[in-house]
Structures are given as structure tokens and as C-alpha cells.
Amino acid sequence: MTAERIGMLVTSVTIITQAGLYLLSGGFSAGGKLTKIESEMRMIRQELRASNQMQDYRINKLEEQTPTK
């Protein structure tokens, strides 16, 4: 390989690596929106989990109060 080809190869690898890191870090608008959507989904899951726990507690209390035959 000549020095010119090695230089082109190093430059190409550097550009590809930098572009990949930019995309992975959310450096484009879709990445920012995706991060926001993921955090909102995480919050909704936590709210749903808490709601289910409250419902389970209420059902358990109702079952304890009802007399069995």
C-alpha cells in the first residue's frame, strides 16, 4: 500500500467511527425523540406497576373481609 492509500484508509475509518458514535449518542433529532419516548414508556410502566399493586392490595383486602361459606 502506498502512503496515500493508507492515509485514505485512516481517514475513512475515522469518519465512519465518528459518524457511528454521533448516531449512537443521539446526536440527531430522531435519537433525541427516541430517548424521550423511551423515558416516557419507562414512566408509564412504573405507573402501571404501581396501579396493579394497589389493585392487588384492594382485592386482597376485599377477600379478607368477605366471609367464606
Predicted model as a PDB file, atoms N, CA, C, CB and O in Angstrom, pLDDT in the B-factor column:
MODEL        1                                                                  
ATOM      1  N   MET A   1       0.836  -1.180   0.000  1.00 66.00           N  
ATOM      2  CA  MET A   1       0.000   0.000   0.000  1.00 66.00           C  
ATOM      3  C   MET A   1       0.886   1.250   0.000  1.00 66.00           C  
ATOM      4  CB  MET A   1      -0.954  -0.006   1.218  1.00 66.00           C  
ATOM      5  O   MET A   1       1.946   1.304   0.623  1.00 66.00           O  
ATOM      6  N   THR A   2       0.416   2.195  -0.694  1.00 85.00           N  
ATOM      7  CA  THR A   2       1.153   3.451  -0.717  1.00 85.00           C  
ATOM      8  C   THR A   2       0.719   4.324   0.454  1.00 85.00           C  
ATOM      9  CB  THR A   2       0.937   4.190  -2.054  1.00 85.00           C  
ATOM     10  O   THR A   2      -0.308   4.072   1.085  1.00 85.00           O  
ATOM     11  N   ALA A   3       1.498   5.328   0.729  1.00 78.00           N  
ATOM     12  CA  ALA A   3       1.192   6.250   1.830  1.00 78.00           C  
ATOM     13  C   ALA A   3      -0.138   6.950   1.592  1.00 78.00           C  
ATOM     14  CB  ALA A   3       2.314   7.291   1.994  1.00 78.00           C  
ATOM     15  O   ALA A   3      -0.865   7.247   2.539  1.00 78.00           O  
ATOM     16  N   GLU A   4      -0.455   7.212   0.335  1.00 84.00           N  
ATOM     17  CA  GLU A   4      -1.718   7.881   0.002  1.00 84.00           C  
ATOM     18  C   GLU A   4      -2.908   6.989   0.340  1.00 84.00           C  
ATOM     19  CB  GLU A   4      -1.750   8.265  -1.489  1.00 84.00           C  
ATOM     20  O   GLU A   4      -3.904   7.469   0.881  1.00 84.00           O  
ATOM     21  N   ARG A   5      -2.817   5.696   0.028  1.00 86.00           N  
ATOM     22  CA  ARG A   5      -3.918   4.759   0.321  1.00 86.00           C  
ATOM     23  C   ARG A   5      -4.076   4.555   1.826  1.00 86.00           C  
ATOM     24  CB  ARG A   5      -3.672   3.399  -0.371  1.00 86.00           C  
ATOM     25  O   ARG A   5      -5.195   4.455   2.329  1.00 86.00           O  
ATOM     26  N   ILE A   6      -2.968   4.495   2.532  1.00 85.00           N  
ATOM     27  CA  ILE A   6      -3.037   4.342   3.990  1.00 85.00           C  
ATOM     28  C   ILE A   6      -3.711   5.572   4.606  1.00 85.00           C  
ATOM     29  CB  ILE A   6      -1.610   4.138   4.595  1.00 85.00           C  
ATOM     30  O   ILE A   6      -4.530   5.450   5.516  1.00 85.00           O  
ATOM     31  N   GLY A   7      -3.364   6.729   4.111  1.00 83.00           N  
ATOM     32  CA  GLY A   7      -3.988   7.967   4.593  1.00 83.00           C  
ATOM     33  C   GLY A   7      -5.478   7.989   4.326  1.00 83.00           C  
ATOM     34  O   GLY A   7      -6.262   8.404   5.180  1.00 83.00           O  
ATOM     35  N   MET A   8      -5.876   7.540   3.136  1.00 88.00           N  
ATOM     36  CA  MET A   8      -7.302   7.486   2.798  1.00 88.00           C  
ATOM     37  C   MET A   8      -8.021   6.477   3.690  1.00 88.00           C  
ATOM     38  CB  MET A   8      -7.495   7.118   1.308  1.00 88.00           C  
ATOM     39  O   MET A   8      -9.138   6.736   4.137  1.00 88.00           O  
ATOM     40  N   LEU A   9      -7.396   5.331   3.953  1.00 87.00           N  
ATOM     41  CA  LEU A   9      -7.992   4.300   4.791  1.00 87.00           C  
ATOM     42  C   LEU A   9      -8.193   4.815   6.218  1.00 87.00           C  
ATOM     43  CB  LEU A   9      -7.113   3.039   4.796  1.00 87.00           C  
ATOM     44  O   LEU A   9      -9.261   4.631   6.802  1.00 87.00           O  
ATOM     45  N   VAL A  10      -7.172   5.456   6.771  1.00 88.00           N  
ATOM     46  CA  VAL A  10      -7.277   6.014   8.126  1.00 88.00           C  
ATOM     47  C   VAL A  10      -8.367   7.080   8.176  1.00 88.00           C  
ATOM     48  CB  VAL A  10      -5.923   6.612   8.579  1.00 88.00           C  
ATOM     49  O   VAL A  10      -9.150   7.116   9.125  1.00 88.00           O  
ATOM     50  N   THR A  11      -8.426   7.934   7.185  1.00 89.00           N  
ATOM     51  CA  THR A  11      -9.450   8.978   7.135  1.00 89.00           C  
ATOM     52  C   THR A  11     -10.844   8.365   7.048  1.00 89.00           C  
ATOM     53  CB  THR A  11      -9.207   9.915   5.940  1.00 89.00           C  
ATOM     54  O   THR A  11     -11.757   8.800   7.749  1.00 89.00           O  
ATOM     55  N   SER A  12     -11.010   7.372   6.203  1.00 90.00           N  
ATOM     56  CA  SER A  12     -12.314   6.714   6.049  1.00 90.00           C  
ATOM     57  C   SER A  12     -12.755   6.046   7.347  1.00 90.00           C  
ATOM     58  CB  SER A  12     -12.261   5.676   4.921  1.00 90.00           C  
ATOM     59  O   SER A  12     -13.905   6.190   7.760  1.00 90.00           O  
ATOM     60  N   VAL A  13     -11.853   5.323   7.985  1.00 91.00           N  
ATOM     61  CA  VAL A  13     -12.196   4.653   9.251  1.00 91.00           C  
ATOM     62  C   VAL A  13     -12.563   5.689  10.307  1.00 91.00           C  
ATOM     63  CB  VAL A  13     -11.014   3.772   9.749  1.00 91.00           C  
ATOM     64  O   VAL A  13     -13.503   5.481  11.075  1.00 91.00           O  
ATOM     65  N   THR A  14     -11.845   6.786  10.354  1.00 92.00           N  
ATOM     66  CA  THR A  14     -12.129   7.839  11.332  1.00 92.00           C  
ATOM     67  C   THR A  14     -13.509   8.449  11.096  1.00 92.00           C  
ATOM     68  CB  THR A  14     -11.052   8.933  11.270  1.00 92.00           C  
ATOM     69  O   THR A  14     -14.271   8.655  12.040  1.00 92.00           O  
ATOM     70  N   ILE A  15     -13.823   8.734   9.845  1.00 91.00           N  
ATOM     71  CA  ILE A  15     -15.128   9.329   9.515  1.00 91.00           C  
ATOM     72  C   ILE A  15     -16.253   8.366   9.870  1.00 91.00           C  
ATOM     73  CB  ILE A  15     -15.199   9.701   8.013  1.00 91.00           C  
ATOM     74  O   ILE A  15     -17.250   8.778  10.463  1.00 91.00           O  
ATOM     75  N   ILE A  16     -16.113   7.112   9.524  1.00 90.00           N  
ATOM     76  CA  ILE A  16     -17.145   6.108   9.822  1.00 90.00           C  
ATOM     77  C   ILE A  16     -17.321   5.955  11.328  1.00 90.00           C  
ATOM     78  CB  ILE A  16     -16.783   4.746   9.189  1.00 90.00           C  
ATOM     79  O   ILE A  16     -18.447   5.881  11.819  1.00 90.00           O  
ATOM     80  N   THR A  17     -16.221   5.909  12.056  1.00 90.00           N  
ATOM     81  CA  THR A  17     -16.291   5.772  13.508  1.00 90.00           C  
ATOM     82  C   THR A  17     -16.973   6.979  14.144  1.00 90.00           C  
ATOM     83  CB  THR A  17     -14.890   5.592  14.094  1.00 90.00           C  
ATOM     84  O   THR A  17     -17.823   6.823  15.021  1.00 90.00           O  
ATOM     85  N   GLN A  18     -16.608   8.167  13.711  1.00 88.00           N  
ATOM     86  CA  GLN A  18     -17.217   9.379  14.256  1.00 88.00           C  
ATOM     87  C   GLN A  18     -18.707   9.444  13.930  1.00 88.00           C  
ATOM     88  CB  GLN A  18     -16.507  10.622  13.713  1.00 88.00           C  
ATOM     89  O   GLN A  18     -19.508   9.851  14.773  1.00 88.00           O  
ATOM     90  N   ALA A  19     -19.079   9.053  12.732  1.00 85.00           N  
ATOM     91  CA  ALA A  19     -20.497   9.049  12.351  1.00 85.00           C  
ATOM     92  C   ALA A  19     -21.267   8.047  13.207  1.00 85.00           C  
ATOM     93  CB  ALA A  19     -20.661   8.710  10.846  1.00 85.00           C  
ATOM     94  O   ALA A  19     -22.375   8.338  13.659  1.00 85.00           O  
ATOM     95  N   GLY A  20     -20.694   6.886  13.427  1.00 83.00           N  
ATOM     96  CA  GLY A  20     -21.348   5.883  14.265  1.00 83.00           C  
ATOM     97  C   GLY A  20     -21.528   6.363  15.694  1.00 83.00           C  
ATOM     98  O   GLY A  20     -22.597   6.184  16.278  1.00 83.00           O  
ATOM     99  N   LEU A  21     -20.502   6.966  16.259  1.00 80.00           N  
ATOM    100  CA  LEU A  21     -20.607   7.500  17.616  1.00 80.00           C  
ATOM    101  C   LEU A  21     -21.637   8.616  17.695  1.00 80.00           C  
ATOM    102  CB  LEU A  21     -19.252   8.008  18.093  1.00 80.00           C  
ATOM    103  O   LEU A  21     -22.371   8.715  18.678  1.00 80.00           O  
ATOM    104  N   TYR A  22     -21.697   9.445  16.682  1.00 78.00           N  
ATOM    105  CA  TYR A  22     -22.669  10.541  16.640  1.00 78.00           C  
ATOM    106  C   TYR A  22     -24.089   9.985  16.644  1.00 78.00           C  
ATOM    107  CB  TYR A  22     -22.443  11.426  15.392  1.00 78.00           C  
ATOM    108  O   TYR A  22     -24.952  10.469  17.377  1.00 78.00           O  
ATOM    109  N   LEU A  23     -24.323   8.972  15.825  1.00 74.00           N  
ATOM    110  CA  LEU A  23     -25.657   8.382  15.758  1.00 74.00           C  
ATOM    111  C   LEU A  23     -26.006   7.644  17.041  1.00 74.00           C  
ATOM    112  CB  LEU A  23     -25.756   7.435  14.573  1.00 74.00           C  
ATOM    113  O   LEU A  23     -27.142   7.729  17.507  1.00 74.00           O  
ATOM    114  N   LEU A  24     -25.058   6.927  17.617  1.00 74.00           N  
ATOM    115  CA  LEU A  24     -25.320   6.178  18.851  1.00 74.00           C  
ATOM    116  C   LEU A  24     -25.571   7.091  20.045  1.00 74.00           C  
ATOM    117  CB  LEU A  24     -24.157   5.258  19.155  1.00 74.00           C  
ATOM    118  O   LEU A  24     -26.316   6.730  20.956  1.00 74.00           O  
ATOM    119  N   SER A  25     -24.965   8.249  20.047  1.00 71.00           N  
ATOM    120  CA  SER A  25     -25.118   9.155  21.185  1.00 71.00           C  
ATOM    121  C   SER A  25     -26.389   9.981  21.083  1.00 71.00           C  
ATOM    122  CB  SER A  25     -23.916  10.075  21.289  1.00 71.00           C  
ATOM    123  O   SER A  25     -26.635  10.830  21.940  1.00 71.00           O  
ATOM    124  N   GLY A  26     -27.197   9.758  20.066  1.00 63.00           N  
ATOM    125  CA  GLY A  26     -28.431  10.521  19.912  1.00 63.00           C  
ATOM    126  C   GLY A  26     -28.178  11.911  19.386  1.00 63.00           C  
ATOM    127  O   GLY A  26     -28.919  12.842  19.700  1.00 63.00           O  
ATOM    128  N   GLY A  27     -27.151  12.061  18.597  1.00 64.00           N  
ATOM    129  CA  GLY A  27     -26.787  13.370  18.088  1.00 64.00           C  
ATOM    130  C   GLY A  27     -27.662  13.841  16.944  1.00 64.00           C  
ATOM    131  O   GLY A  27     -27.419  14.918  16.400  1.00 64.00           O  
ATOM    132  N   PHE A  28     -28.636  13.101  16.572  1.00 63.00           N  
ATOM    133  CA  PHE A  28     -29.548  13.530  15.528  1.00 63.00           C  
ATOM    134  C   PHE A  28     -30.941  13.618  16.141  1.00 63.00           C  
ATOM    135  CB  PHE A  28     -29.519  12.552  14.303  1.00 63.00           C  
ATOM    136  O   PHE A  28     -31.178  13.046  17.204  1.00 63.00           O  
ATOM    137  N   SER A  29     -31.847  14.308  15.505  1.00 66.00           N  
ATOM    138  CA  SER A  29     -33.142  14.613  16.113  1.00 66.00           C  
ATOM    139  C   SER A  29     -33.951  13.359  16.439  1.00 66.00           C  
ATOM    140  CB  SER A  29     -33.942  15.505  15.194  1.00 66.00           C  
ATOM    141  O   SER A  29     -34.628  13.323  17.467  1.00 66.00           O  
ATOM    142  N   ALA A  30     -33.901  12.351  15.607  1.00 65.00           N  
ATOM    143  CA  ALA A  30     -34.657  11.125  15.884  1.00 65.00           C  
ATOM    144  C   ALA A  30     -34.115  10.441  17.130  1.00 65.00           C  
ATOM    145  CB  ALA A  30     -34.600  10.163  14.681  1.00 65.00           C  
ATOM    146  O   ALA A  30     -34.881   9.834  17.878  1.00 65.00           O  
ATOM    147  N   GLY A  31     -32.826  10.525  17.364  1.00 64.00           N  
ATOM    148  CA  GLY A  31     -32.234   9.925  18.557  1.00 64.00           C  
ATOM    149  C   GLY A  31     -32.727  10.607  19.820  1.00 64.00           C  
ATOM    150  O   GLY A  31     -32.997   9.940  20.819  1.00 64.00           O  
ATOM    151  N   GLY A  32     -32.848  11.917  19.792  1.00 70.00           N  
ATOM    152  CA  GLY A  32     -33.372  12.649  20.944  1.00 70.00           C  
ATOM    153  C   GLY A  32     -34.818  12.305  21.209  1.00 70.00           C  
ATOM    154  O   GLY A  32     -35.223  12.131  22.358  1.00 70.00           O  
ATOM    155  N   LYS A  33     -35.605  12.206  20.140  1.00 77.00           N  
ATOM    156  CA  LYS A  33     -37.015  11.842  20.300  1.00 77.00           C  
ATOM    157  C   LYS A  33     -37.149  10.420  20.814  1.00 77.00           C  
ATOM    158  CB  LYS A  33     -37.765  11.994  18.972  1.00 77.00           C  
ATOM    159  O   LYS A  33     -38.015  10.137  21.642  1.00 77.00           O  
ATOM    160  N   LEU A  34     -36.302   9.529  20.332  1.00 76.00           N  
ATOM    161  CA  LEU A  34     -36.341   8.137  20.780  1.00 76.00           C  
ATOM    162  C   LEU A  34     -36.012   8.039  22.261  1.00 76.00           C  
ATOM    163  CB  LEU A  34     -35.364   7.281  19.964  1.00 76.00           C  
ATOM    164  O   LEU A  34     -36.645   7.272  22.988  1.00 76.00           O  
ATOM    165  N   THR A  35     -35.046   8.795  22.708  1.00 78.00           N  
ATOM    166  CA  THR A  35     -34.689   8.798  24.125  1.00 78.00           C  
ATOM    167  C   THR A  35     -35.851   9.301  24.965  1.00 78.00           C  
ATOM    168  CB  THR A  35     -33.445   9.662  24.368  1.00 78.00           C  
ATOM    169  O   THR A  35     -36.134   8.748  26.028  1.00 78.00           O  
ATOM    170  N   LYS A  36     -36.525  10.345  24.499  1.00 83.00           N  
ATOM    171  CA  LYS A  36     -37.675  10.886  25.225  1.00 83.00           C  
ATOM    172  C   LYS A  36     -38.807   9.862  25.273  1.00 83.00           C  
ATOM    173  CB  LYS A  36     -38.164  12.193  24.568  1.00 83.00           C  
ATOM    174  O   LYS A  36     -39.437   9.682  26.316  1.00 83.00           O  
ATOM    175  N   ILE A  37     -39.064   9.201  24.167  1.00 86.00           N  
ATOM    176  CA  ILE A  37     -40.122   8.187  24.121  1.00 86.00           C  
ATOM    177  C   ILE A  37     -39.791   7.037  25.057  1.00 86.00           C  
ATOM    178  CB  ILE A  37     -40.317   7.664  22.685  1.00 86.00           C  
ATOM    179  O   ILE A  37     -40.671   6.542  25.761  1.00 86.00           O  
ATOM    180  N   GLU A  38     -38.536   6.606  25.076  1.00 88.00           N  
ATOM    181  CA  GLU A  38     -38.131   5.518  25.966  1.00 88.00           C  
ATOM    182  C   GLU A  38     -38.337   5.898  27.426  1.00 88.00           C  
ATOM    183  CB  GLU A  38     -36.667   5.146  25.723  1.00 88.00           C  
ATOM    184  O   GLU A  38     -38.797   5.076  28.218  1.00 88.00           O  
ATOM    185  N   SER A  39     -38.003   7.131  27.792  1.00 90.00           N  
ATOM    186  CA  SER A  39     -38.172   7.544  29.187  1.00 90.00           C  
ATOM    187  C   SER A  39     -39.655   7.650  29.540  1.00 90.00           C  
ATOM    188  CB  SER A  39     -37.466   8.891  29.443  1.00 90.00           C  
ATOM    189  O   SER A  39     -40.045   7.315  30.658  1.00 90.00           O  
ATOM    190  N   GLU A  40     -40.484   8.110  28.605  1.00 93.00           N  
ATOM    191  CA  GLU A  40     -41.923   8.174  28.855  1.00 93.00           C  
ATOM    192  C   GLU A  40     -42.510   6.773  28.998  1.00 93.00           C  
ATOM    193  CB  GLU A  40     -42.633   8.932  27.722  1.00 93.00           C  
ATOM    194  O   GLU A  40     -43.372   6.547  29.847  1.00 93.00           O  
ATOM    195  N   MET A  41     -42.055   5.842  28.186  1.00 93.00           N  
ATOM    196  CA  MET A  41     -42.538   4.464  28.296  1.00 93.00           C  
ATOM    197  C   MET A  41     -42.136   3.866  29.639  1.00 93.00           C  
ATOM    198  CB  MET A  41     -41.991   3.601  27.142  1.00 93.00           C  
ATOM    199  O   MET A  41     -42.926   3.157  30.262  1.00 93.00           O  
ATOM    200  N   ARG A  42     -40.921   4.144  30.086  1.00 93.00           N  
ATOM    201  CA  ARG A  42     -40.447   3.650  31.381  1.00 93.00           C  
ATOM    202  C   ARG A  42     -41.330   4.195  32.501  1.00 93.00           C  
ATOM    203  CB  ARG A  42     -38.967   4.052  31.614  1.00 93.00           C  
ATOM    204  O   ARG A  42     -41.677   3.465  33.430  1.00 93.00           O  
ATOM    205  N   MET A  43     -41.696   5.483  32.414  1.00 94.00           N  
ATOM    206  CA  MET A  43     -42.537   6.093  33.424  1.00 94.00           C  
ATOM    207  C   MET A  43     -43.940   5.479  33.414  1.00 94.00           C  
ATOM    208  CB  MET A  43     -42.614   7.603  33.203  1.00 94.00           C  
ATOM    209  O   MET A  43     -44.518   5.233  34.473  1.00 94.00           O  
ATOM    210  N   ILE A  44     -44.482   5.235  32.231  1.00 94.00           N  
ATOM    211  CA  ILE A  44     -45.805   4.616  32.118  1.00 94.00           C  
ATOM    212  C   ILE A  44     -45.782   3.209  32.702  1.00 94.00           C  
ATOM    213  CB  ILE A  44     -46.266   4.576  30.644  1.00 94.00           C  
ATOM    214  O   ILE A  44     -46.727   2.808  33.380  1.00 94.00           O  
ATOM    215  N   ARG A  45     -44.729   2.464  32.451  1.00 93.00           N  
ATOM    216  CA  ARG A  45     -44.616   1.115  33.023  1.00 93.00           C  
ATOM    217  C   ARG A  45     -44.590   1.170  34.539  1.00 93.00           C  
ATOM    218  CB  ARG A  45     -43.357   0.410  32.504  1.00 93.00           C  
ATOM    219  O   ARG A  45     -45.225   0.348  35.198  1.00 93.00           O  
ATOM    220  N   GLN A  46     -43.862   2.131  35.104  1.00 94.00           N  
ATOM    221  CA  GLN A  46     -43.796   2.256  36.553  1.00 94.00           C  
ATOM    222  C   GLN A  46     -45.164   2.615  37.133  1.00 94.00           C  
ATOM    223  CB  GLN A  46     -42.757   3.309  36.949  1.00 94.00           C  
ATOM    224  O   GLN A  46     -45.564   2.084  38.169  1.00 94.00           O  
ATOM    225  N   GLU A  47     -45.876   3.521  36.459  1.00 95.00           N  
ATOM    226  CA  GLU A  47     -47.214   3.895  36.911  1.00 95.00           C  
ATOM    227  C   GLU A  47     -48.161   2.701  36.833  1.00 95.00           C  
ATOM    228  CB  GLU A  47     -47.760   5.063  36.074  1.00 95.00           C  
ATOM    229  O   GLU A  47     -48.974   2.496  37.734  1.00 95.00           O  
ATOM    230  N   LEU A  48     -48.064   1.926  35.780  1.00 94.00           N  
ATOM    231  CA  LEU A  48     -48.903   0.747  35.619  1.00 94.00           C  
ATOM    232  C   LEU A  48     -48.595  -0.284  36.701  1.00 94.00           C  
ATOM    233  CB  LEU A  48     -48.706   0.136  34.227  1.00 94.00           C  
ATOM    234  O   LEU A  48     -49.507  -0.892  37.262  1.00 94.00           O  
ATOM    235  N   ARG A  49     -47.332  -0.476  36.985  1.00 93.00           N  
ATOM    236  CA  ARG A  49     -46.928  -1.421  38.033  1.00 93.00           C  
ATOM    237  C   ARG A  49     -47.484  -0.987  39.389  1.00 93.00           C  
ATOM    238  CB  ARG A  49     -45.387  -1.533  38.100  1.00 93.00           C  
ATOM    239  O   ARG A  49     -47.989  -1.813  40.149  1.00 93.00           O  
ATOM    240  N   ALA A  50     -47.390   0.311  39.689  1.00 94.00           N  
ATOM    241  CA  ALA A  50     -47.917   0.826  40.958  1.00 94.00           C  
ATOM    242  C   ALA A  50     -49.433   0.671  41.011  1.00 94.00           C  
ATOM    243  CB  ALA A  50     -47.528   2.307  41.147  1.00 94.00           C  
ATOM    244  O   ALA A  50     -49.987   0.311  42.050  1.00 94.00           O  
ATOM    245  N   SER A  51     -50.090   0.937  39.914  1.00 93.00           N  
ATOM    246  CA  SER A  51     -51.545   0.783  39.843  1.00 93.00           C  
ATOM    247  C   SER A  51     -51.948  -0.675  40.067  1.00 93.00           C  
ATOM    248  CB  SER A  51     -52.073   1.276  38.482  1.00 93.00           C  
ATOM    249  O   SER A  51     -52.915  -0.951  40.777  1.00 93.00           O  
ATOM    250  N   ASN A  52     -51.214  -1.596  39.469  1.00 92.00           N  
ATOM    251  CA  ASN A  52     -51.511  -3.024  39.649  1.00 92.00           C  
ATOM    252  C   ASN A  52     -51.297  -3.446  41.095  1.00 92.00           C  
ATOM    253  CB  ASN A  52     -50.637  -3.879  38.717  1.00 92.00           C  
ATOM    254  O   ASN A  52     -52.063  -4.251  41.625  1.00 92.00           O  
ATOM    255  N   GLN A  53     -50.263  -2.912  41.738  1.00 93.00           N  
ATOM    256  CA  GLN A  53     -50.020  -3.249  43.141  1.00 93.00           C  
ATOM    257  C   GLN A  53     -51.148  -2.741  44.032  1.00 93.00           C  
ATOM    258  CB  GLN A  53     -48.680  -2.667  43.605  1.00 93.00           C  
ATOM    259  O   GLN A  53     -51.566  -3.429  44.963  1.00 93.00           O  
ATOM    260  N   MET A  54     -51.641  -1.532  43.745  1.00 93.00           N  
ATOM    261  CA  MET A  54     -52.767  -1.002  44.521  1.00 93.00           C  
ATOM    262  C   MET A  54     -54.011  -1.851  44.310  1.00 93.00           C  
ATOM    263  CB  MET A  54     -53.052   0.459  44.133  1.00 93.00           C  
ATOM    264  O   MET A  54     -54.742  -2.131  45.260  1.00 93.00           O  
ATOM    265  N   GLN A  55     -54.251  -2.257  43.084  1.00 93.00           N  
ATOM    266  CA  GLN A  55     -55.409  -3.088  42.788  1.00 93.00           C  
ATOM    267  C   GLN A  55     -55.294  -4.446  43.482  1.00 93.00           C  
ATOM    268  CB  GLN A  55     -55.559  -3.275  41.272  1.00 93.00           C  
ATOM    269  O   GLN A  55     -56.279  -4.947  44.023  1.00 93.00           O  
ATOM    270  N   ASP A  56     -54.123  -5.034  43.472  1.00 93.00           N  
ATOM    271  CA  ASP A  56     -53.912  -6.305  44.172  1.00 93.00           C  
ATOM    272  C   ASP A  56     -54.171  -6.154  45.669  1.00 93.00           C  
ATOM    273  CB  ASP A  56     -52.483  -6.821  43.933  1.00 93.00           C  
ATOM    274  O   ASP A  56     -54.777  -7.027  46.289  1.00 93.00           O  
ATOM    275  N   TYR A  57     -53.709  -5.042  46.247  1.00 93.00           N  
ATOM    276  CA  TYR A  57     -53.922  -4.796  47.672  1.00 93.00           C  
ATOM    277  C   TYR A  57     -55.415  -4.705  47.981  1.00 93.00           C  
ATOM    278  CB  TYR A  57     -53.204  -3.504  48.111  1.00 93.00           C  
ATOM    279  O   TYR A  57     -55.893  -5.296  48.950  1.00 93.00           O  
ATOM    280  N   ARG A  58     -56.146  -3.963  47.151  1.00 92.00           N  
ATOM    281  CA  ARG A  58     -57.596  -3.811  47.365  1.00 92.00           C  
ATOM    282  C   ARG A  58     -58.315  -5.150  47.238  1.00 92.00           C  
ATOM    283  CB  ARG A  58     -58.186  -2.805  46.360  1.00 92.00           C  
ATOM    284  O   ARG A  58     -59.199  -5.455  48.038  1.00 92.00           O  
ATOM    285  N   ILE A  59     -57.948  -5.936  46.258  1.00 91.00           N  
ATOM    286  CA  ILE A  59     -58.575  -7.250  46.075  1.00 91.00           C  
ATOM    287  C   ILE A  59     -58.292  -8.132  47.277  1.00 91.00           C  
ATOM    288  CB  ILE A  59     -58.071  -7.929  44.783  1.00 91.00           C  
ATOM    289  O   ILE A  59     -59.188  -8.816  47.771  1.00 91.00           O  
ATOM    290  N   ASN A  60     -57.061  -8.122  47.751  1.00 91.00           N  
ATOM    291  CA  ASN A  60     -56.705  -8.926  48.929  1.00 91.00           C  
ATOM    292  C   ASN A  60     -57.507  -8.491  50.152  1.00 91.00           C  
ATOM    293  CB  ASN A  60     -55.199  -8.814  49.221  1.00 91.00           C  
ATOM    294  O   ASN A  60     -57.972  -9.337  50.917  1.00 91.00           O  
ATOM    295  N   LYS A  61     -57.675  -7.174  50.348  1.00 91.00           N  
ATOM    296  CA  LYS A  61     -58.448  -6.683  51.485  1.00 91.00           C  
ATOM    297  C   LYS A  61     -59.915  -7.085  51.352  1.00 91.00           C  
ATOM    298  CB  LYS A  61     -58.321  -5.154  51.602  1.00 91.00           C  
ATOM    299  O   LYS A  61     -60.544  -7.451  52.344  1.00 91.00           O  
ATOM    300  N   LEU A  62     -60.461  -7.022  50.153  1.00 90.00           N  
ATOM    301  CA  LEU A  62     -61.847  -7.437  49.943  1.00 90.00           C  
ATOM    302  C   LEU A  62     -62.025  -8.928  50.213  1.00 90.00           C  
ATOM    303  CB  LEU A  62     -62.290  -7.106  48.516  1.00 90.00           C  
ATOM    304  O   LEU A  62     -63.022  -9.348  50.800  1.00 90.00           O  
ATOM    305  N   GLU A  63     -61.053  -9.716  49.781  1.00 89.00           N  
ATOM    306  CA  GLU A  63     -61.128 -11.149  50.014  1.00 89.00           C  
ATOM    307  C   GLU A  63     -61.036 -11.462  51.495  1.00 89.00           C  
ATOM    308  CB  GLU A  63     -60.027 -11.871  49.256  1.00 89.00           C  
ATOM    309  O   GLU A  63     -61.668 -12.411  51.961  1.00 89.00           O  
ATOM    310  N   GLU A  64     -60.268 -10.692  52.244  1.00 89.00           N  
ATOM    311  CA  GLU A  64     -60.159 -10.903  53.685  1.00 89.00           C  
ATOM    312  C   GLU A  64     -61.462 -10.545  54.402  1.00 89.00           C  
ATOM    313  CB  GLU A  64     -59.003 -10.076  54.253  1.00 89.00           C  
ATOM    314  O   GLU A  64     -61.800 -11.166  55.410  1.00 89.00           O  
ATOM    315  N   GLN A  65     -62.195  -9.555  53.896  1.00 89.00           N  
ATOM    316  CA  GLN A  65     -63.409  -9.073  54.541  1.00 89.00           C  
ATOM    317  C   GLN A  65     -64.614  -9.969  54.266  1.00 89.00           C  
ATOM    318  CB  GLN A  65     -63.706  -7.666  54.083  1.00 89.00           C  
ATOM    319  O   GLN A  65     -65.504 -10.095  55.107  1.00 89.00           O  
ATOM    320  N   THR A  66     -64.640 -10.582  53.104  1.00 81.00           N  
ATOM    321  CA  THR A  66     -65.822 -11.406  52.767  1.00 81.00           C  
ATOM    322  C   THR A  66     -65.765 -12.721  53.518  1.00 81.00           C  
ATOM    323  CB  THR A  66     -65.904 -11.670  51.236  1.00 81.00           C  
ATOM    324  O   THR A  66     -64.742 -13.406  53.527  1.00 81.00           O  
ATOM    325  N   PRO A  67     -66.877 -13.063  54.148  1.00 73.00           N  
ATOM    326  CA  PRO A  67     -66.907 -14.337  54.881  1.00 73.00           C  
ATOM    327  C   PRO A  67     -66.932 -15.514  53.905  1.00 73.00           C  
ATOM    328  CB  PRO A  67     -68.137 -14.398  55.823  1.00 73.00           C  
ATOM    329  O   PRO A  67     -67.556 -15.443  52.846  1.00 73.00           O  
ATOM    330  N   THR A  68     -66.273 -16.549  54.259  1.00 66.00           N  
ATOM    331  CA  THR A  68     -66.280 -17.764  53.437  1.00 66.00           C  
ATOM    332  C   THR A  68     -67.362 -18.695  53.951  1.00 66.00           C  
ATOM    333  CB  THR A  68     -64.889 -18.471  53.454  1.00 66.00           C  
ATOM    334  O   THR A  68     -67.668 -18.699  55.144  1.00 66.00           O  
ATOM    335  N   LYS A  69     -67.936 -19.477  53.067  1.00 61.00           N  
ATOM    336  CA  LYS A  69     -69.026 -20.388  53.442  1.00 61.00           C  
ATOM    337  C   LYS A  69     -68.505 -21.671  53.986  1.00 61.00           C  
ATOM    338  CB  LYS A  69     -69.919 -20.671  52.269  1.00 61.00           C  
ATOM    339  O   LYS A  69     -69.286 -22.550  54.350  1.00 61.00           O  
TER     340      LYS A  69                                                      
ENDMDL                                                                          
END                                                                             
